Amino acid sequence: MVFSHYPPVDELAAERLRVATVAWAPLLGELHAAGFRPYLELEVGESDDPLRVFCELDNETLLDISIGDEGIPDAPVAVPESDWVVFVQSASGGYLAEVYIEATVDFRELANRLRDLVDSVAAGEHPFLIDQ
């Protein structure tokens, strides 16, 4: 089984996704440097859908990154309203991990913590509802 992807359904959604990708380039770059293949996606492709960061770890595992589990803003903000919420999800739809990471970490530190999380899940750990 593989994960479903939702491309933008119209030009407005495509433009929003393009602009957000440029705005979030520093985070995407840090995630890439940590060994991930990050991308932004509108939840189901509509222009007013929540924006999320995803990283497919393999055909069986997905990293889902948001702020307060509400998506992310179209551009980084100085002080996010909530902490990062990260899910590691299996292709069958089950969650292998759910952690919170304080909003004050910089993008490099966030990427490093996500790498540690993925490594711990690969080692058989399943952290749920904890601060990372």
C-alpha positions in Angstrom: 0.0 0.0 0.0 1.2 3.5 -0.7 0.0 6.9 0.5 -2.5 9.1 -1.3 -1.4 12.4 -2.6 -3.7 15.4 -3.3 -2.4 17.7 -6.0 -3.9 21.2 -6.1 -7.3 21.1 -7.7 -7.1 24.5 -9.3 -4.8 27.4 -10.1 -5.5 29.2 -6.8 -4.5 26.1 -4.8 -1.4 25.7 -7.0 -0.3 29.3 -6.5 -0.9 29.0 -2.7 1.2 25.9 -2.6 4.0 27.5 -4.7 4.2 30.6 -2.5 4.2 28.5 0.7 6.9 26.2 -0.6 9.2 29.2 -1.2 8.3 30.7 2.2 9.0 27.4 4.0 12.2 26.7 2.0 14.5 27.1 5.1 12.6 24.3 6.9 12.4 22.1 3.9 16.2 22.6 3.4 16.9 21.5 7.0 14.7 18.5 6.6 16.4 17.5 3.4 19.8 18.0 5.1 18.7 15.6 7.8 18.0 12.9 5.2 14.2 13.5 4.6 12.4 14.1 1.3 10.0 16.9 2.5 7.1 18.4 0.6 4.1 20.6 1.4 0.6 19.5 0.5 -2.8 21.0 0.9 -4.8 18.4 3.0 -7.0 17.3 0.1 -5.9 19.8 -2.6 -8.4 22.6 -2.2 -7.1 26.2 -1.9 -8.5 26.7 1.6 -7.3 23.4 3.0 -4.8 23.2 5.8 -1.2 23.1 4.7 1.0 20.3 6.0 4.6 19.2 5.8 5.0 15.5 4.8 8.0 13.3 4.4 7.6 9.8 3.0 10.1 7.7 4.8 9.4 4.7 2.6 6.3 3.1 1.0 5.1 2.1 4.4 5.8 5.1 6.7 4.9 8.8 6.5 6.1 11.7 8.7 3.3 14.3 9.1 4.4 17.6 10.6 2.1 20.5 11.6 1.6 23.1 14.3 -1.0 22.3 16.8 -2.3 19.6 14.4 -4.0 22.3 12.5 -1.6 22.5 9.6 1.0 25.2 9.2 0.6 28.8 8.2 1.4 29.8 4.6 4.7 31.3 5.9 6.7 30.9 9.1 5.7 33.2 11.9 8.0 34.6 14.6 6.0 33.1 17.4 3.8 30.1 16.5 0.5 29.8 18.3 1.2 26.2 19.3 3.9 23.5 19.4 4.9 21.3 16.5 2.8 18.1 16.4 4.4 15.2 14.6 2.9 11.9 13.6 4.6 8.9 12.2 2.0 7.0 10.3 2.0 3.6 8.7 0.5 3.0 5.2 -2.3 1.0 6.9 -3.4 4.1 8.6 -2.1 3.4 12.1 0.0 5.8 14.0 3.4 4.6 15.1 4.2 7.8 17.1 2.7 11.1 18.0 5.0 13.7 19.7 5.0 17.4 20.5 8.1 19.6 19.9 8.2 23.1 21.4 7.6 25.8 18.9 10.7 27.7 19.9 13.2 25.3 18.4 14.9 26.4 15.2 14.5 24.5 12.0 17.8 22.6 12.2 17.0 21.4 15.8 13.5 20.4 14.6 15.0 18.4 11.8 17.4 16.7 14.2 14.7 15.8 16.6 12.6 14.4 13.8 15.6 12.3 12.7 15.9 11.0 16.2 12.2 10.2 16.3 12.2 8.3 13.1 15.3 6.3 14.3 13.5 5.4 17.5 10.4 4.3 15.6 12.6 2.2 13.3 14.1 0.6 16.4 10.6 -0.4 17.5 9.7 2.4 19.9 6.3 4.0 19.7 6.3 7.3 21.6 2.7 8.7 22.0 1.6 12.1 23.4 5.1 13.0 24.7 7.2 16.1 24.4 10.3 15.4 22.3 
